[in-house]
Amino acid sequence: MTSNLGAALLQQLAAATRQGLPLAEVAAILATDPKTVPAGAPAAFAGSLAAGDNLATALAQTPALSAPATVKWLLLAEQQRQLPAALQAWGDDLAQLSSGQRARRLALLWPSTLAVAVLALWVLLALFVMPAFAETFASFGTALPLPSRMLFAVTKAAGSLWWLWAGVFAVGAWAVWRNKLPTAVSRAAQRLAGGLGFVARWQAAVFGHRLVLLLGAHPDHRPLQAAAMAHLAASTPHAAWAGAAQRLQAGLLAGQGLGTVLQAEAALPGRLAAFVLLGEKTGQTPAALATLAEAAADELQEAQARFERGTVLLMYLLLGLSVGGLVLAVYLPIFGMGALV
């Protein structure tokens, strides 16, 4: 459940439970319009709520909607009478994820369009232009420079299997656009892309914003904060940041204070621990987390802007390198023959 509809549904459930409305009545209201429940949610979910089961039990019966860690978090929140806060936090978290996915799609729209155009151009060159150049240069009987031999070999292989490369590219683009990549592939791609500074900053900003929002839902309850960190780890595609969430969870479960746990995590900005430690000393931890949430939202907005500019500049750089390499590989043999004359 990662759509805006899922976020809105959770926020409505939070409001209903905050007002003491039984979830069975909520399910009966939602059943009047099947489109209210996000796609992929089986009827067992609404049926379980209508039968009087608690939310965690209903979610456990429909694993497509949430990870086991999320179910455990909600179950603990229900036991501690903190379910409205947990539902609101989960809804806000889903809204944040959905917003991040939209921002990523918009940022990649123009570079992706340009990449498709360049790929189509390369296919045409491989099928109709490069073979003619290769035959012409071969008729001269001179050894070709290494860049030229590599270009002709690549275009020959691509031209003979163009349908395979085009199919792989199309499937990959669809999987990325629809967020359907397997978890292992997604985490590998996140780790690889994280080598770029603007991508790494965006990943850190997304994680930081989600972190403070989830911690702020239960500012004075360590077990619930630990459960929220388990949810964060399970729903974070980047392995390094998922590991950071797991370490935070372990520290909280060990009885350490939130400020101490944040201070021990080197991957996080130092201001997180400083603000929380100060809040703990003054008894104002909720206010400290609220301040951090505002700062994290501003950082995320700036990181998204840098991500958009960075993707466009990177695509132009790759385009320039590919065109420059093509021109160099084609003209080197001509320059060599000119020198012989």
Summary of the structure (lengths in Angstrom):
residues: 341
radius of gyration: 26.6
end to end distance: 69.3
largest distance: 91.8
contacts: 1045
relative contact order: 0.10
helix: 81%
strand: 0%
